[in-house]
């Protein structure tokens, strides 16, 4: 076992412990630390992410939409094993079909013909999967750069890298159907996904900042409600924010 894998293993055990000890409800176990990390993230957003997102919004609409489709198609790969773990065969079929159609007819996912064919792939991750098995969120926390999370979702974030086909062929350095990648591929896609999300929600963030007495608490409430809606597969007005997942 390499040092990095050992660190990941130990981190997973620690996070899982937090999940087990606070599984029934969301608690502020690390509020002072989380608020400090939140302030750091806001500085990163102001200096780096927001300016890039505003520049991204100036791209030609077809290019911007195609990039969003591409990153969305890759993220749907994670939904395939998680839908199966949840026993949701209908969603498993939609996710699998969507990836296959968009990766071929959709030219590597830059177009989205799957949606026109009625294939609607929900974004599923291991945090949601654990939620469907009755595992509560545990402690609420804010991760550096990645933002709002919970003990359950943080554990799921790490564990997802072991079952996500895209992570499998990039940061895990394995081959799948003769396809392989590297760390740069993985983090480039993740970074582009974050920029795409931020660009779509510039007005939402500005409105929230202007109207919130406590921005930290407001984003916490939005995140937790969004996660619960996703676990229940319920439709809500949170869709105005797009995909809030890390």
VEXDREN-904121 format. One record per atom (N, C-alpha, C, O, CB): residue in one letter; x, y, z. Coordinates in steps of 0.1 Angstrom, whole numbers, padded with zeros to 4 digits, always signed. Last residue first. Glycine has a CB too. Layout:
AXYZ
...
//
This chain:
X-0204+0183-0049
X-0190+0187-0050
X-0184+0181-0063
X-0172+0183-0065
X-0182+0181-0038
X-0237+0194-0061
X-0228+0184-0056
X-0213+0188-0058
X-0210+0196-0067
X-0230+0170-0063
X-0256+0210-0072
X-0248+0215-0060
X-0238+0206-0055
X-0230+0209-0046
X-0258+0219-0050
X-0266+0217-0103
X-0260+0206-0096
X-0251+0212-0084
X-0240+0217-0087
X-0252+0197-0105
X-0290+0243-0102
X-0283+0233-0110
X-0278+0222-0101
X-0284+0219-0091
X-0271+0240-0117
X-0305+0261-0089
X-0291+0262-0086
X-0283+0252-0094
X-0271+0251-0093
X-0289+0260-0072
X-0330+0254-0096
X-0326+0267-0100
X-0311+0269-0098
X-0304+0277-0105
X-0333+0278-0093
X-0335+0231-0082
X-0330+0230-0096
X-0326+0243-0102
X-0318+0243-0111
X-0341+0224-0105
X-0348+0237-0060
X-0333+0238-0059
X-0327+0236-0073
X-0315+0239-0075
X-0329+0227-0049
X-0375+0234-0062
X-0370+0246-0067
X-0354+0247-0066
X-0349+0257-0071
X-0376+0258-0061
X-0375+0198-0069
X-0378+0210-0061
X-0372+0222-0068
X-0366+0221-0079
X-0371+0208-0047
X-0383+0164-0069
X-0381+0176-0077
X-0384+0188-0069
X-0393+0188-0061
X-0390+0176-0090
X-0365+0137-0052
X-0377+0146-0054
X-0373+0158-0062
X-0361+0163-0062
X-0382+0151-0040
X-0349+0117-0044
X-0352+0118-0058
X-0364+0127-0060
X-0373+0124-0069
X-0354+0104-0064
X-0340+0116-0018
X-0354+0112-0020
X-0358+0112-0035
X-0369+0109-0038
X-0363+0122-0012
X-0315+0126-0024
X-0316+0113-0018
X-0330+0107-0020
X-0332+0095-0023
X-0312+0113-0003
X-0321+0151-0033
X-0315+0142-0042
X-0316+0128-0037
X-0318+0118-0045
X-0300+0146-0044
X-0332+0163-0010
X-0340+0162-0022
X-0334+0151-0032
X-0342+0144-0038
X-0342+0175-0029
X-0309+0163+0006
X-0320+0155+0010
X-0330+0153-0002
X-0335+0142-0004
X-0328+0162+0021
X-0293+0181-0009
X-0288+0167-0007
X-0300+0158-0003
X-0301+0147-0008
X-0277+0166+0004
X-0308+0205-0006
X-0305+0199-0019
X-0301+0184-0018
X-0306+0176-0026
X-0294+0207-0027
X-0306+0209+0021
X-0319+0206+0015
X-0318+0200+0001
X-0325+0191-0002
X-0327+0219+0014
X-0279+0214+0024
X-0285+0202+0031
X-0299+0199+0025
X-0302+0187+0024
X-0286+0205+0046
X-0275+0237+0008
X-0268+0225+0005
X-0275+0213+0011
X-0277+0202+0004
X-0254+0225+0010
X-0292+0256+0020
X-0294+0252+0006
X-0288+0239+0003
X-0294+0230-0003
X-0289+0263-0003
X-0279+0257+0046
X-0293+0253+0044
X-0297+0248+0030
X-0303+0238+0028
X-0303+0265+0048
X-0254+0267+0038
X-0255+0254+0045
X-0270+0249+0044
X-0271+0237+0041
X-0252+0256+0061
X-0260+0291+0028
X-0255+0281+0019
X-0256+0267+0025
X-0258+0257+0018
X-0240+0284+0015
X-0269+0304+0052
X-0278+0303+0040
X-0273+0292+0031
X-0281+0284+0026
X-0279+0316+0033
X-0247+0303+0069
X-0259+0296+0072
X-0268+0293+0061
X-0274+0283+0059
X-0266+0303+0084
X-0230+0321+0054
X-0226+0307+0057
X-0238+0298+0060
X-0239+0287+0055
X-0216+0307+0070
X-0244+0345+0053
X-0242+0337+0041
X-0238+0323+0044
X-0242+0314+0037
X-0231+0344+0032
X-0266+0359+0072
X-0255+0350+0074
X-0253+0341+0062
X-0260+0331+0061
X-0257+0342+0088
X-0284+0374+0058
X-0278+0380+0070
X-0265+0372+0074
X-0256+0378+0078
X-0288+0379+0082
X-0286+0378+0023
X-0284+0369+0035
X-0278+0376+0046
X-0268+0384+0045
X-0275+0357+0031
X-0288+0394+0001
X-0300+0392+0009
X-0298+0383+0021
X-0308+0381+0029
X-0311+0386+0001
X-0264+0394-0012
X-0270+0406-0009
X-0281+0405+0001
X-0284+0414+0008
X-0275+0413-0022
X-0258+0367-0016
X-0249+0375-0008
X-0256+0388-0004
X-0253+0393+0008
X-0236+0378-0016
X-0279+0359-0032
X-0278+0353-0019
X-0269+0362-0010
X-0272+0364+0002
X-0273+0339-0020
X-0274+0374-0055
X-0286+0376-0048
X-0285+0371-0034
X-0290+0377-0025
X-0298+0369-0056
X-0249+0362-0063
X-0250+0376-0060
X-0262+0380-0052
X-0262+0388-0042
X-0250+0384-0073
X-0257+0335-0067
X-0248+0338-0057
X-0248+0353-0053
X-0248+0357-0041
X-0233+0335-0061
X-0275+0339-0089
X-0279+0333-0077
X-0270+0336-0065
X-0275+0340-0054
X-0280+0318-0079
X-0257+0350-0108
X-0268+0358-0103
X-0274+0353-0090
X-0277+0360-0081
X-0279+0360-0113
X-0240+0328-0112
X-0235+0340-0108
X-0246+0349-0102
X-0244+0355-0091
X-0228+0348-0120
X-0245+0302-0121
X-0252+0306-0108
X-0246+0320-0103
X-0246+0322-0091
X-0250+0296-0098
X-0231+0294-0142
X-0246+0293-0144
X-0253+0299-0131
X-0265+0302-0132
X-0250+0279-0145
X-0206+0296-0133
X-0210+0305-0144
X-0225+0306-0145
X-0231+0316-0148
X-0204+0302-0157
X-0204+0275-0115
X-0203+0289-0110
X-0208+0299-0121
X-0215+0309-0117
X-0188+0292-0107
X-0206+0253-0133
X-0216+0255-0123
X-0216+0270-0118
X-0226+0276-0117
X-0213+0246-0111
X-0182+0258-0148
X-0195+0257-0155
X-0206+0260-0145
X-0216+0267-0148
X-0197+0243-0162
X-0163+0255-0128
X-0164+0268-0135
X-0178+0268-0142
X-0184+0279-0142
X-0153+0269-0145
X-0167+0228-0121
X-0169+0238-0111
X-0171+0252-0118
X-0179+0260-0113
X-0157+0239-0101
X-0160+0216-0145
X-0173+0214-0140
X-0176+0225-0130
X-0187+0230-0129
X-0174+0200-0133
X-0133+0223-0147
X-0142+0228-0157
X-0157+0227-0152
X-0165+0236-0154
X-0140+0221-0170
X-0123+0207-0125
X-0122+0222-0125
X-0132+0228-0135
X-0138+0239-0131
X-0108+0226-0128
X-0129+0182-0134
X-0135+0186-0122
X-0135+0201-0121
X-0144+0208-0117
X-0127+0180-0110
X-0112+0181-0157
X-0127+0180-0159
X-0134+0185-0146
X-0144+0192-0147
X-0131+0165-0161
X-0088+0184-0145
X-0092+0194-0155
X-0107+0193-0157
X-0114+0204-0158
X-0085+0191-0169
X-0085+0162-0129
X-0087+0175-0123
X-0091+0186-0133
X-0097+0196-0129
X-0074+0179-0115
X-0084+0142-0149
X-0094+0142-0139
X-0096+0155-0133
X-0108+0160-0132
X-0089+0132-0127
X-0062+0149-0165
X-0075+0147-0171
X-0086+0148-0161
X-0096+0155-0163
X-0076+0134-0178
X-0041+0149-0146
X-0045+0161-0152
X-0058+0160-0159
X-0066+0170-0158
X-0034+0165-0163
X-0039+0122-0140
X-0044+0131-0130
X-0049+0144-0136
X-0059+0149-0132
X-0033+0134-0119
X-0049+0104-0170
X-0040+0107-0159
X-0046+0117-0150
X-0058+0121-0152
X-0027+0113-0165
X-0061+0074-0187
X-0059+0088-0186
X-0049+0091-0175
X-0041+0083-0172
X-0071+0096-0184
X-0073+0049-0210
X-0066+0053-0197
X-0064+0068-0198
X-0064+0074-0209
X-0053+0046-0195
X-0089+0021-0224
X-0089+0035-0222
X-0082+0039-0209
X-0085+0033-0199
X-0103+0042-0223
X-0094-0006-0226
X-0083-0001-0233
X-0081+0014-0232
X-0072+0020-0239
X-0084-0005-0247
X-0115-0009-0208
X-0118-0011-0222
X-0107-0005-0231
X-0109+0001-0241
X-0131-0005-0226
X-0096+0008-0187
X-0110+0003-0188
X-0113+0003-0203
X-0114+0013-0209
X-0120+0012-0180
X-0067+0008-0166
X-0073+0009-0179
X-0087+0003-0178
X-0090-0007-0171
X-0064+0001-0189
X-0056+0031-0139
X-0060+0018-0145
X-0066+0019-0159
X-0068+0031-0163
X-0070+0011-0136
X-0051+0053-0122
X-0041+0048-0132
X-0044+0034-0136
X-0035+0026-0138
X-0027+0049-0125
X-0067+0068-0106
X-0064+0054-0101
X-0054+0047-0111
X-0049+0036-0108
X-0077+0046-0100
X-0070+0091-0120
X-0062+0092-0108
X-0059+0078-0102
X-0049+0077-0095
X-0069+0100-0098
X-0081+0075-0145
X-0073+0087-0144
X-0065+0086-0131
X-0053+0082-0132
X-0082+0100-0145
X-0098+0053-0145
X-0088+0054-0156
X-0079+0066-0155
X-0070+0067-0163
X-0096+0054-0169
X-0113+0058-0121
X-0106+0045-0123
X-0095+0046-0134
X-0084+0040-0132
X-0116+0034-0126
X-0126+0081-0126
X-0115+0082-0117
X-0106+0069-0118
X-0094+0070-0116
X-0121+0083-0102
X-0145+0070-0144
X-0136+0081-0149
X-0124+0082-0139
X-0112+0083-0144
X-0143+0094-0150
X-0159+0052-0129
X-0151+0047-0140
X-0141+0057-0145
X-0130+0054-0149
X-0160+0043-0152
X-0159+0052-0094
X-0162+0060-0106
X-0153+0056-0117
X-0141+0056-0116
X-0159+0075-0102
X-0150+0038-0073
X-0161+0031-0081
X-0164+0039-0094
X-0171+0035-0102
X-0173+0029-0073
X-0132+0052-0060
X-0128+0038-0062
X-0139+0031-0071
X-0136+0021-0077
X-0128+0031-0049
X-0142+0077-0056
X-0130+0076-0065
X-0126+0062-0068
X-0118+0059-0077
X-0119+0084-0060
X-0161+0074-0037
X-0165+0075-0051
X-0154+0073-0061
X-0156+0068-0072
X-0173+0088-0054
X-0148+0076-0013
X-0151+0063-0018
X-0155+0063-0032
X-0153+0053-0040
X-0162+0057-0009
X-0146+0104-0011
X-0134+0096-0012
X-0137+0083-0018
X-0130+0078-0027
X-0128+0095+0002
X-0174+0110-0010
X-0165+0117-0020
X-0152+0109-0022
X-0147+0108-0033
X-0162+0131-0015
X-0182+0096+0013
X-0187+0092-0001
X-0178+0098-0012
X-0176+0092-0022
X-0201+0096-0003
X-0171+0112+0032
X-0166+0098+0031
X-0170+0093+0017
X-0162+0086+0010
X-0173+0089+0042
X-0186+0135+0027
X-0171+0135+0026
X-0165+0121+0024
X-0156+0119+0016
X-0165+0142+0038
X-0211+0126+0033
X-0208+0130+0019
X-0193+0131+0017
X-0189+0128+0006
X-0215+0143+0016
X-0209+0121+0061
X-0213+0111+0052
X-0209+0114+0037
X-0204+0105+0030
X-0228+0109+0052
X-0202+0147+0070
X-0193+0135+0073
X-0196+0124+0063
X-0187+0118+0057
X-0194+0130+0087
X-0209+0170+0044
X-0212+0164+0057
X-0202+0152+0058
X-0195+0149+0049
X-0227+0159+0058
X-0203+0203+0029
X-0203+0188+0029
X-0208+0183+0042
X-0211+0191+0051
X-0189+0182+0025
X-0194+0231+0009
X-0202+0225+0019
X-0202+0210+0017
X-0202+0204+0006
X-0216+0230+0018
X-0160+0231-0007
X-0172+0237-0002
X-0180+0229+0008
X-0175+0220+0015
X-0181+0241-0013
X-0136+0227-0021
X-0148+0219-0025
X-0161+0224-0019
X-0171+0223-0025
X-0146+0205-0020
X-0119+0246-0007
X-0121+0247-0022
X-0134+0239-0026
X-0142+0245-0033
X-0109+0241-0029
X-0120+0227+0022
X-0113+0237+0014
X-0115+0235-0001
X-0114+0224-0006
X-0098+0236+0017
X-0154+0220+0033
X-0141+0215+0028
X-0134+0226+0021
X-0140+0234+0014
X-0142+0202+0019
X-0173+0223+0061
X-0169+0229+0049
X-0155+0225+0045
X-0146+0226+0053
X-0170+0245+0050
X-0197+0201+0077
X-0184+0207+0076
X-0182+0214+0062
X-0189+0211+0053
X-0173+0197+0079
X-0219+0184+0099
X-0217+0193+0088
X-0204+0200+0088
X-0199+0203+0099
X-0229+0204+0088
X-0219+0150+0109
X-0214+0164+0111
X-0214+0172+0098
X-0210+0167+0088
X-0201+0164+0117
X-0246+0131+0095
X-0235+0133+0104
X-0231+0147+0105
X-0240+0156+0103
X-0223+0125+0101
X-0266+0123+0077
X-0255+0131+0072
X-0243+0132+0082
X-0232+0134+0077
X-0260+0145+0069
X-0274+0087+0081
X-0276+0101+0083
X-0264+0109+0078
X-0254+0104+0076
X-0280+0105+0097
X-0283+0060+0063
X-0271+0066+0070
X-0274+0081+0070
X-0275+0087+0059
X-0258+0063+0063
X-0302+0047+0048
X-0306+0052+0061
X-0294+0058+0069
X-0296+0061+0081
X-0311+0041+0069
X-0297+0041+0023
X-0296+0030+0032
X-0299+0034+0046
X-0297+0026+0056
X-0283+0023+0031
X-0298+0066+0011
X-0309+0057+0008
X-0309+0044+0017
X-0319+0038+0019
X-0308+0052-0007
X-0273+0075+0020
X-0285+0081+0025
X-0297+0072+0022
X-0306+0071+0031
X-0287+0094+0019
X-0255+0060+0004
X-0256+0058+0018
X-0268+0063+0025
X-0274+0057+0034
X-0243+0064+0025
X-0262+0073-0020
X-0264+0059-0019
X-0265+0055-0004
X-0274+0048+0000
X-0253+0051-0026
X-0253+0099-0016
X-0267+0097-0018
X-0271+0082-0015
X-0281+0079-0009
X-0272+0101-0032
X-0226+0093-0014
X-0232+0100-0003
X-0247+0098-0004
X-0254+0095+0006
X-0229+0115-0003
X-0221+0083-0039
X-0221+0074-0028
X-0227+0080-0016
X-0233+0073-0007
X-0207+0068-0025
X-0244+0098-0063
X-0230+0095-0058
X-0232+0087-0045
X-0243+0084-0041
X-0223+0109-0054
X-0260+0107-0093
X-0260+0099-0081
X-0246+0097-0076
X-0237+0095-0084
X-0267+0085-0083
X-0280+0127-0112
X-0266+0126-0107
X-0267+0119-0094
X-0273+0123-0084
X-0260+0140-0105
X-0302+0110-0135
X-0299+0118-0123
X-0285+0117-0119
X-0279+0107-0122
X-0309+0114-0112
X-0307+0111-0169
X-0298+0105-0159
X-0297+0115-0147
X-0291+0126-0148
X-0285+0102-0165
X-0331+0103-0191
X-0328+0114-0181
X-0320+0108-0169
X-0325+0100-0161
X-0341+0120-0175
X-0339+0098-0222
X-0330+0093-0212
X-0326+0104-0203
X-0319+0113-0207
X-0318+0086-0219
X-0354+0108-0244
X-0361+0105-0231
X-0353+0099-0220
X-0358+0094-0210
X-0373+0096-0234
X-0341+0116-0265
X-0346+0103-0266
X-0353+0099-0253
X-0358+0087-0252
X-0335+0093-0269
X-0331+0140-0257
X-0342+0141-0267
X-0348+0127-0269
X-0360+0126-0273
X-0337+0146-0280
X-0311+0131-0241
X-0322+0138-0235
X-0334+0138-0244
X-0345+0137-0240
X-0318+0152-0231
X-0293+0121-0260
X-0299+0111-0250
X-0312+0118-0244
X-0322+0111-0242
X-0290+0107-0239
X-0280+0141-0273
X-0292+0135-0280
X-0299+0125-0270
X-0311+0123-0273
X-0287+0127-0292
X-0262+0164-0266
X-0270+0156-0257
X-0282+0150-0264
X-0293+0153-0260
X-0274+0165-0245
X-0227+0169-0273
X-0241+0170-0276
X-0249+0161-0268
X-0243+0151-0262
X-0244+0168-0292
X-0204+0161-0262
X-0205+0175-0265
X-0219+0178-0269
X-0223+0190-0268
X-0195+0179-0276
X-0200+0133-0259
X-0208+0140-0249
X-0209+0155-0251
X-0215+0162-0243
X-0201+0138-0236
X-0187+0122-0281
X-0180+0123-0268
X-0187+0131-0257
X-0181+0135-0247
X-0166+0128-0270
X-0210+0127-0299
X-0196+0131-0301
X-0189+0133-0288
X-0186+0145-0284
X-0195+0143-0310
X-0235+0116-0296
X-0233+0129-0291
X-0218+0134-0292
X-0215+0144-0286
X-0237+0130-0277
X-0232+0090-0304
X-0240+0099-0312
X-0238+0114-0309
X-0239+0123-0317
X-0255+0096-0312
X-0213+0084-0281
X-0212+0080-0295
X-0219+0090-0304
X-0213+0098-0311
X-0218+0066-0297
X-0219+0095-0257
X-0205+0093-0260
X-0203+0089-0274
X-0192+0090-0279
X-0200+0083-0251
X-0247+0095-0256
X-0240+0108-0258
X-0225+0107-0261
X-0220+0115-0267
X-0241+0116-0245
X-0252+0067-0254
X-0257+0075-0266
X-0249+0088-0268
X-0245+0092-0279
X-0272+0078-0264
X-0239+0060-0231
X-0236+0053-0243
X-0240+0062-0255
X-0233+0063-0265
X-0243+0040-0243
X-0250+0077-0212
X-0236+0078-0214
X-0233+0072-0228
X-0225+0077-0235
X-0228+0071-0203
X-0277+0069-0213
X-0274+0083-0216
X-0259+0084-0219
X-0255+0091-0229
X-0277+0092-0204
X-0277+0042-0206
X-0281+0046-0219
X-0277+0060-0223
X-0272+0062-0234
X-0296+0045-0220
X-0269+0046-0179
X-0260+0038-0188
X-0264+0042-0202
X-0255+0044-0211
X-0263+0023-0186
X-0290+0061-0169
X-0276+0066-0168
X-0267+0059-0178
X-0260+0065-0185
X-0271+0064-0154
X-0312+0044-0174
X-0312+0058-0179
X-0298+0063-0180
X-0293+0069-0190
X-0321+0068-0171
X-0305+0021-0159
X-0307+0021-0174
X-0306+0034-0180
X-0301+0036-0191
X-0321+0015-0177
X-0305+0032-0134
X-0293+0026-0139
X-0294+0025-0154
X-0284+0027-0161
X-0291+0011-0133
X-0331+0039-0131
X-0321+0050-0132
X-0308+0044-0137
X-0301+0052-0144
X-0319+0057-0118
X-0342+0013-0130
X-0347+0023-0140
X-0336+0034-0142
X-0333+0037-0153
X-0360+0029-0136
X-0330+0002-0108
X-0326-0004-0121
X-0331+0006-0132
X-0325+0006-0143
X-0333-0017-0123
X-0318+0008-0080
X-0327+0016-0089
X-0324+0012-0103
X-0316+0019-0110
X-0325+0031-0086
X-0301-0001-0061
X-0312-0010-0065
X-0322-0003-0074
X-0333-0008-0077
X-0319-0016-0054
X-0280+0013-0053
X-0293+0018-0047
X-0304+0008-0051
X-0315+0009-0046
X-0296+0032-0051
X-0261+0002-0070
X-0260+0000-0055
X-0273+0004-0048
X-0276-0002-0038
X-0248+0008-0049
X-0270+0013-0094
X-0270-0001-0092
X-0270-0005-0077
X-0277-0013-0072
X-0258-0008-0099
X-0264+0040-0090
X-0278+0036-0092
X-0280+0021-0090
X-0290+0016-0085
X-0282+0040-0107
X-0236+0038-0087
X-0244+0042-0076
X-0259+0038-0078
X-0266+0035-0068
X-0242+0057-0073
X-0227+0030-0113
X-0226+0021-0102
X-0234+0025-0090
X-0239+0016-0083
X-0211+0020-0098
X-0238+0055-0127
X-0241+0041-0131
X-0239+0031-0119
X-0248+0024-0116
X-0232+0037-0143
X-0229+0079-0118
X-0243+0075-0115
X-0246+0060-0118
X-0255+0054-0112
X-0253+0084-0123
X-0204+0082-0129
X-0205+0078-0115
X-0219+0074-0111
X-0221+0066-0101
X-0201+0090-0106
X-0211+0090-0154
X-0205+0077-0153
X-0205+0072-0138
X-0207+0060-0135
X-0190+0078-0157
X-0219+0116-0152
X-0229+0106-0152
X-0224+0092-0151
X-0231+0083-0147
X-0238+0107-0165
X-0196+0130-0156
X-0201+0129-0142
X-0212+0118-0141
X-0214+0112-0131
X-0206+0142-0137
X-0195+0130-0184
X-0185+0122-0176
X-0189+0120-0162
X-0187+0109-0156
X-0171+0130-0176
X-0217+0146-0190
X-0217+0132-0195
X-0206+0124-0187
X-0209+0112-0183
X-0213+0132-0210
X-0208+0170-0180
X-0220+0163-0174
X-0221+0149-0178
X-0224+0140-0170
X-0233+0170-0179
X-0188+0177-0196
X-0185+0174-0182
X-0196+0167-0176
X-0194+0158-0167
X-0181+0187-0175
X-0203+0180-0221
X-0192+0170-0220
X-0189+0167-0205
X-0188+0155-0202
X-0179+0176-0226
X-0221+0200-0215
X-0226+0186-0218
X-0215+0176-0217
X-0218+0165-0212
X-0231+0186-0233
X-0203+0221-0212
X-0212+0217-0200
X-0217+0203-0203
X-0218+0195-0193
X-0223+0226-0198
X-0193+0223-0238
X-0184+0220-0226
X-0192+0215-0214
X-0188+0205-0208
X-0176+0232-0223
X-0217+0230-0251
X-0210+0217-0254
X-0200+0213-0243
X-0199+0201-0240
X-0202+0218-0267
X-0222+0255-0241
X-0231+0244-0239
X-0225+0231-0241
X-0227+0221-0234
X-0243+0246-0248
X-0199+0269-0250
X-0201+0268-0236
X-0211+0256-0233
X-0209+0248-0223
X-0207+0281-0230
X-0202+0266-0277
X-0190+0261-0271
X-0192+0259-0256
X-0188+0249-0251
X-0178+0270-0273
X-0227+0279-0282
X-0225+0265-0285
X-0213+0258-0279
X-0214+0247-0275
X-0224+0263-0300
X-0221+0306-0272
X-0231+0297-0265
X-0229+0282-0269
X-0230+0274-0260
X-0245+0302-0268
X-0188+0317-0269
X-0199+0314-0277
X-0208+0304-0271
X-0204+0294-0266
X-0195+0310-0291
X-0179+0330-0236
X-0177+0321-0247
X-0189+0320-0256
X-0200+0322-0251
X-0173+0307-0242
X-0186+0344-0214
X-0185+0352-0226
X-0181+0343-0238
X-0181+0348-0250
X-0174+0362-0225
X-0185+0327-0193
X-0198+0331-0198
X-0198+0339-0211
X-0208+0340-0217
X-0205+0339-0187
X-0158+0327-0188
X-0164+0315-0194
X-0178+0319-0200
X-0181+0313-0210
X-0165+0304-0183
X-0156+0351-0174
X-0149+0350-0187
X-0155+0338-0194
X-0157+0339-0207
X-0134+0348-0185
X-0169+0343-0151
X-0174+0354-0159
X-0168+0354-0173
X-0175+0357-0182
X-0171+0368-0152
X-0153+0323-0142
X-0166+0320-0145
X-0172+0331-0154
X-0180+0328-0163
X-0175+0318-0133
X-0130+0337-0135
X-0129+0327-0146
X-0143+0324-0151
X-0145+0323-0163
X-0122+0314-0141
X-0140+0353-0114
X-0135+0359-0126
X-0134+0350-0138
X-0137+0353-0149
X-0121+0365-0124
X-0147+0331-0096
X-0157+0341-0101
X-0152+0348-0114
X-0159+0348-0124
X-0161+0351-0091
X-0122+0319-0089
X-0133+0312-0096
X-0143+0321-0103
X-0147+0319-0114
X-0140+0303-0086
X-0103+0340-0079
X-0101+0330-0090
X-0113+0325-0097
X-0115+0328-0109
X-0093+0318-0084
X-0112+0358-0059
X-0100+0361-0067
X-0098+0352-0079
X-0091+0356-0089
X-0088+0359-0058
X-0136+0347-0050
X-0136+0361-0054
X-0124+0364-0063
X-0125+0371-0073
X-0135+0371-0042
X-0129+0321-0043
X-0140+0323-0052
X-0138+0338-0058
X-0140+0339-0070
X-0154+0322-0046
X-0110+0326-0023
X-0106+0318-0035
X-0116+0321-0046
X-0113+0323-0058
X-0105+0303-0032
X-0126+0338-0005
X-0115+0346-0010
X-0111+0339-0023
X-0108+0346-0033
X-0103+0346+0000
X-0143+0317+0002
X-0149+0329-0004
X-0138+0338-0011
X-0141+0344-0021
X-0157+0337+0006
X-0126+0299+0013
X-0132+0296+0001
X-0138+0308-0006
X-0138+0309-0019
X-0143+0285+0003
X-0120+0313+0037
X-0110+0310+0028
X-0115+0307+0014
X-0110+0312+0004
X-0101+0299+0033
X-0146+0312+0049
X-0140+0325+0045
X-0129+0324+0035
X-0127+0331+0026
X-0135+0332+0058
X-0147+0284+0052
X-0157+0291+0044
X-0152+0305+0039
X-0153+0308+0028
X-0170+0293+0051
X-0128+0280+0071
X-0126+0274+0058
X-0135+0281+0048
X-0131+0284+0036
X-0128+0259+0058
X-0141+0293+0092
X-0128+0298+0088
X-0125+0293+0074
X-0120+0300+0065
X-0117+0293+0097
X-0163+0277+0095
X-0165+0291+0091
X-0152+0297+0086
X-0152+0306+0078
X-0170+0299+0103
X-0151+0253+0103
X-0159+0254+0090
X-0161+0268+0086
X-0160+0271+0074
X-0172+0247+0092
X-0141+0260+0128
X-0132+0256+0117
X-0139+0258+0103
X-0133+0263+0094
X-0127+0241+0119
X-0165+0265+0141
X-0155+0276+0140
X-0145+0273+0129
X-0141+0282+0121
X-0147+0276+0154
X-0179+0240+0138
X-0184+0253+0132
X-0173+0264+0131
X-0172+0270+0120
X-0195+0259+0141
X-0179+0212+0139
X-0167+0220+0137
X-0170+0234+0132
X-0163+0239+0122
X-0157+0212+0127
X-0204+0202+0142
X-0193+0197+0151
X-0181+0205+0150
X-0173+0205+0159
X-0190+0182+0147
X-0234+0208+0139
X-0223+0216+0137
X-0211+0212+0146
X-0210+0218+0157
X-0226+0231+0139
X-0252+0180+0126
X-0248+0188+0137
X-0236+0196+0132
X-0228+0192+0123
X-0244+0179+0149
X-0279+0162+0113
X-0268+0171+0109
X-0265+0180+0121
X-0273+0187+0126
X-0271+0179+0097
X-0287+0129+0126
X-0290+0143+0123
X-0277+0151+0119
X-0266+0147+0122
X-0297+0150+0134
X-0277+0103+0128
X-0292+0106+0127
X-0295+0120+0123
X-0306+0122+0118
X-0298+0102+0140
X-0250+0099+0130
X-0256+0095+0118
X-0271+0100+0117
X-0276+0100+0106
X-0256+0080+0117
X-0226+0104+0145
X-0236+0114+0143
X-0245+0112+0131
X-0247+0120+0123
X-0229+0128+0142
X-0210+0082+0145
X-0213+0088+0158
X-0224+0099+0157
X-0229+0103+0167
X-0201+0093+0164
X-0207+0075+0118
X-0213+0065+0128
X-0218+0072+0141
X-0228+0068+0146
X-0204+0054+0131
X-0194+0097+0108
X-0207+0093+0102
X-0215+0084+0113
X-0226+0086+0115
X-0206+0085+0089
X-0170+0096+0121
X-0179+0107+0123
X-0193+0104+0119
X-0203+0108+0125
X-0174+0120+0116
X-0161+0072+0110
X-0163+0073+0125
X-0173+0084+0128
X-0182+0083+0136
X-0150+0074+0132
X-0157+0080+0084
X-0167+0070+0087
X-0171+0070+0102
X-0182+0067+0105
X-0163+0056+0082
X-0135+0096+0088
X-0147+0102+0084
X-0159+0092+0087
X-0170+0097+0091
X-0147+0105+0069
X-0116+0077+0096
X-0119+0088+0105
X-0133+0094+0101
X-0141+0096+0110
X-0108+0099+0104
X-0115+0061+0073
X-0119+0055+0086
X-0123+0066+0096
X-0133+0064+0103
X-0107+0047+0092
X-0106+0079+0054
X-0119+0072+0052
X-0124+0067+0066
X-0136+0068+0069
X-0118+0061+0042
X-0080+0084+0063
X-0090+0095+0063
X-0104+0089+0062
X-0114+0095+0068
X-0087+0104+0051
X-0068+0059+0060
X-0070+0064+0073
X-0081+0075+0074
X-0089+0076+0083
X-0057+0070+0078
X-0069+0058+0031
X-0076+0048+0039
X-0079+0053+0054
X-0090+0051+0059
X-0067+0035+0040
X-0054+0080+0024
X-0068+0079+0020
X-0076+0069+0029
X-0087+0072+0033
X-0069+0076+0005
X-0029+0071+0034
X-0036+0083+0039
X-0051+0084+0036
X-0059+0088+0045
X-0029+0096+0034
X-0025+0049+0018
X-0027+0047+0032
X-0033+0059+0039
X-0042+0058+0047
X-0013+0045+0039
X-0023+0061-0007
X-0034+0052-0004
X-0036+0050+0010
X-0048+0049+0015
X-0032+0039-0012
X+0002+0075-0002
X-0011+0082-0005
X-0023+0074-0003
X-0033+0078+0003
X-0010+0087-0019
X+0019+0053+0003
X+0017+0063+0014
X+0004+0071+0011
X-0004+0073+0020
X+0028+0073+0015
X+0007+0022-0010
X+0015+0034-0010
X+0011+0043+0001
X+0000+0042+0007
X+0013+0040-0024
X+0008-0012+0000
X+0000+0000+0000
X+0009+0012+0000
X+0017+0014+0009
X-0010+0000+0012
//
